[in-house]
Amino acid sequence: MMFFKKKTKQLTVNDNQINVIKVNGQDYICLTDMVRGEEGTDHIKNWMRNRNTVEFLGLWEQMHNENFKGVGFDTFRKEAGLNSFTLTPKKWIEATNAIGIVSKAGNGGGTYAHIDIAFEFGSWISPQFKLYLIKEYERLKAIETNPYNIEWNVKRVLSKANYSLHTDAIKECVIPISRKWRKELEYAEEADFLNVAVFGMTAKEWRENNKERAKRGENLRDSASINELLVITNLESLNSVMARDGIGKKERFEKLKEVAQMELERLKTYDVKKSVKRLTPETYLLEDHKNN
């Protein structure tokens, strides 16, 4: 069974935006995007009818796919090279139960192939294209495995998880005292204590100034730096404790603001890179090998 990860990443080769998706935990590159604007479907079919391609695809499946149907492969191998022979991704998948090539419908759809196969297709387009594709893919993997970016994502997940603990404390301790406010507004107010203390603005103010990002479902904390996410997580715990102790909102806010400023300044002296804000989802931190 194929498991597609919905979120895609993109490579840029010769001004082509090429989607990359996860299939069963492996990277698959869009062959359709690689030849988009150049009669892509025909290019893929022409490549697949080549005898060397059939041999390569069959060998790859034998190495990686225990359910590969060798009978179907043998039929294609015998016919490859004949003028009447044609082969499409769908025909290949159905006859051999192949997993190295998949078809994806909907937004970002097309014919995708495991990176081994995609690089082979790149060679067929041109050696130059293959080299550019490999270099761009290596850049993507360097970004994904960079410790800074891993930490960025981990801190964002922790911030989201810790928020539930924070709201539980507010529900138990603050709402009974402040009955004149609706429950939803009470949650928003508490979250904005932290937002103003760390980011200097409320969630609403961020949405008003970042309308396009807000339409995509992003929020204020999606643009935070690693240090800000770390501090916001610390403050959520501190605010929960103060709320349980019955400390009033104004006093809590002043304390949160003081701690936020102190921690942000201290963390910045440890690693200035971690103070960089994530201005877009495509913002990444790169290793500077010359200076490190």
C-alpha positions, 0 to 999 in steps of 0.5 A: 500500500502506498502512503503519500505525504500531502505536503510537497517540497520543490526543486528549481532546475532550469526555471522549472518548479519540480515537486517532491513528495514522500511515498512510504517515507521515500522521496519521489520526484515529479517526472511530469514537472521535469519536462513540463512545457515540452510535451511531458507525457510523450517524453515519459512514454518515449523514455519508458519504451527504451529497452535500457529503461525497461531493464533499469526499471525492472532491476530497480523493482527486483532490488526494492519490491518483493511483490514485483511481478516478473512475468509482466516485466519479462513480457515488456523486456522481450517487446522493448525495442520493437517499433510497435512497443509502447509503455506508459506509467499506468501500464507498467504499474498495473502489469508489474505491481511496480512501486518505483513509479507512481501517479498522483492526482489532484493539485501537484499531481502527475507521474512521480518516481523514486529519486534513483529512477528520477535521476535516470530520467534526468540523464535521458533528458540531458547529462547537464539536467541530471547534474543540476537536478542532483545538486538541487536535491542535495541542497534540499536535503542539506536544508532538511537535515540542518540542525537549525531547521530541525530545531525550528520544527521541533520547537514549533511542535513543542509550542503547539503541544504545550499550548494545550497544557496552558489552556487547561490551566486557564480553564480551571483557574481563570474563567471562574474568576473572570465570568464577565468574559466569554470562554473563547475570548478568555483563551485568546486573551491569555494567548495574547499575553504571551504573544505581546510579551514575546512578539510585541503584538497580538494574534489579531494584529499579526493577521491584519498585517499578514493577510496572505499568510493568514489566508494560508492558515498560518499564524503569528507563531509560524513566523517565530525564531527558534529562540522566540519559540523556546521562550514562548514554551517556557512562558506557557509553563510559567503562566500556567503555574501563576494562574494556578496560584491565583495571580491576577492577569496584570501581574502575570503579564508584567512578569511574563514580559520581564522574563521574555525580554531577559531570556531573549537577550540571553539566548541571542548571545549564545547563538545569534542565528536562532534569533532569525525570524521565519518570514516565510515557510521557505525561510531556512537557515544554512550552515556557513562552512567557511566560518564554522 
